[in-house]
Amino acid sequence: MRENISIELTPEQRQYLLDGLRFVRSSVALEIVDWSPEVEKDRDEKYAALNELEDLLNGVSSAETHARV
């Protein structure tokens, strides 16, 4: 079950979170593991979750995200 919460952020706080997501994305990319289909699937899921969170912080709706594909 997904529980949604709403918080108010200043532009500076929002930017801190977006900057942090860039570091998290880099850590996913640089993680040293032996390749396997499962590892690739897990990495793709992490990227999707990070993209979703970045879209939320940027105010992009789910419909807009799907339209960008």
VOPAGU-2260 file (C-alpha; in pm, 1 decimal, decimal comma):
REM VOPAGU-2260
SITE   aa  ch    i         X         Y         Z
SITE  MET   A    0       0,0       0,0       0,0
SITE  ARG   A    1     133,3     342,2     -95,9
SITE  GLU   A    2      77,2     620,6     149,2
SITE  ASN   A    3     100,4     970,5       6,9
SITE  ILE   A    4     219,3    1265,5     209,5
SITE  SER   A    5     232,1    1630,1     118,5
SITE  ILE   A    6     502,4    1867,2     230,9
SITE  GLU   A    7     578,7    2225,9     148,8
SITE  LEU   A    8     932,6    2300,0      36,1
SITE  THR   A    9    1114,2    2621,2     -25,9
SITE  PRO   A   10    1280,4    2643,9    -368,4
SITE  GLU   A   11    1616,4    2597,0    -195,5
SITE  GLN   A   12    1499,4    2279,1     -16,1
SITE  ARG   A   13    1359,4    2143,5    -341,8
SITE  GLN   A   14    1692,2    2206,5    -514,3
SITE  TYR   A   15    1879,4    2025,6    -233,9
SITE  LEU   A   16    1659,4    1722,5    -289,9
SITE  LEU   A   17    1706,6    1734,5    -667,7
SITE  ASP   A   18    2084,0    1761,9    -621,6
SITE  GLY   A   19    2074,8    1466,4    -383,9
SITE  LEU   A   20    1884,5    1260,4    -639,7
SITE  ARG   A   21    2165,0    1318,8    -888,3
SITE  PHE   A   22    2408,9    1165,9    -638,9
SITE  VAL   A   23    2179,2     872,0    -575,5
SITE  ARG   A   24    2140,2     814,6    -950,5
SITE  SER   A   25    2520,6     822,4    -985,6
SITE  SER   A   26    2561,7     570,6    -704,9
SITE  VAL   A   27    2319,6     335,0    -882,2
SITE  ALA   A   28    2514,6     374,0   -1206,5
SITE  LEU   A   29    2852,9     322,1   -1040,7
SITE  GLU   A   30    2752,9      26,0    -824,5
SITE  ILE   A   31    2998,5    -254,1    -897,3
SITE  VAL   A   32    2812,2    -579,6    -949,6
SITE  ASP   A   33    2840,0    -867,8   -1191,9
SITE  TRP   A   34    2590,0    -817,9   -1470,9
SITE  SER   A   35    2281,4   -1037,6   -1484,6
SITE  PRO   A   36    1928,1    -983,7   -1611,7
SITE  GLU   A   37    1813,8    -950,0   -1249,2
SITE  VAL   A   38    2075,1    -681,5   -1177,9
SITE  GLU   A   39    1970,4    -490,5   -1489,2
SITE  LYS   A   40    1602,6    -519,0   -1392,0
SITE  ASP   A   41    1677,1    -396,9   -1038,9
SITE  ARG   A   42    1878,9    -103,0   -1173,6
SITE  ASP   A   43    1600,1     -11,4   -1417,3
SITE  GLU   A   44    1347,5     -17,9   -1130,8
SITE  LYS   A   45    1569,1     210,1    -922,6
SITE  TYR   A   46    1605,3     453,3   -1212,7
SITE  ALA   A   47    1227,6     451,8   -1264,9
SITE  ALA   A   48    1168,1     525,7    -895,3
SITE  LEU   A   49    1423,3     807,8    -902,3
SITE  ASN   A   50    1269,3     954,0   -1217,8
SITE  GLU   A   51     924,9     942,0   -1058,5
SITE  LEU   A   52    1050,8    1121,6    -749,4
SITE  GLU   A   53    1229,5    1383,2    -960,3
SITE  ASP   A   54     909,5    1440,3   -1158,7
SITE  LEU   A   55     716,6    1488,9    -835,4
SITE  LEU   A   56     967,7    1747,0    -718,0
SITE  ASN   A   57     950,6    1922,2   -1053,8
SITE  GLY   A   58     569,6    1926,5   -1048,9
SITE  VAL   A   59     526,0    1695,5   -1347,8
SITE  SER   A   60     204,2    1492,8   -1341,4
SITE  SER   A   61     184,9    1119,7   -1414,9
SITE  ALA   A   62       1,0    1190,7   -1740,1
SITE  GLU   A   63     279,1    1423,4   -1855,9
SITE  THR   A   64     541,9    1164,7   -1763,1
SITE  HIS   A   65     371,4     897,5   -1973,7
SITE  ALA   A   66     333,3    1140,9   -2261,6
SITE  ARG   A   67     710,2    1204,4   -2269,4
SITE  VAL   A   68     789,4     840,9   -2356,9
